[in-house]
């Protein structure tokens, strides 16, 4: 067949056929039943469901013919798909289009042909449902109608196949993406857990199994909260799940017990899972073991409390020390003041001045120590004292 004999939309037609992934597939009962029924209704020995690719006419279903395909350039169906409706050739030996066709002059010796185009969902002609006889033949209007109805059934089967193929492809892509994210989470040493609406475990990755100490076979079908958690923590997790239906994600810390009964701290980032209809069908949680961080946090808290206790002890010590030193110093200053009221010689006055200076310096140091303890305790009070800026 020359290039100009191809349908105008040939490339689109071939693309639609390729998307079906049906060429060279095994026989299927649904298609085989249709060709047998077509032969019975039309009283012909041969009936075919044909699909035309670039070079050949391939038979998806074959009743009464030994071959599984023929070259496209000699096929009757190539002419049929160019027509909008049924193509009927009562006697091919007298039709100038087919008088020298090898399928007419040789095996299988076609004389009668009737073919109804089969279209894709987008309307591209993919092939035909055809009936063939070795002698001239004709069809009644009832047989024509029945053949057209059967052709529509073939179209419905192909549309269904395309939809199923699209769903399988989408599911395969989704599965690949899920596996990709699961690998990423596993490589980050994060535990991944999927549960249904009743918190029954559906999936747990290797990292989660390592964190919990269980094998997946031991976890599958178990209730997550009852399996790891009890008491107030279980109530907390239940409340979280009840509220997560209205949020995108949440993160919280909980204490759990692993298989060995050891208490571990987990940071859980959880979110609801919805089906294609938008209905809640479970939850997904990403788990990080933060036991070591919680231990460090506890140690830091204890260290801070110890430092605060030390600071309070120091304040008490400084206050007591200052008080105990101030009492005798006040006595020394008082006695020195009394001594200054007596008659003293020059040497005695020098000694008295030295006592006064040393006492005042020591009192300044004592006051500074008290002020320092007040500053550390946050209890220092500032005094407002006027002065002349000159």
Order of alpha helices (4+ residues) and beta strands (2+ residues): alpha-alpha-beta-beta-beta-alpha-beta-alpha-beta-beta-alpha-beta-beta-alpha-alpha-alpha-alpha-beta-beta-beta-alpha-alpha
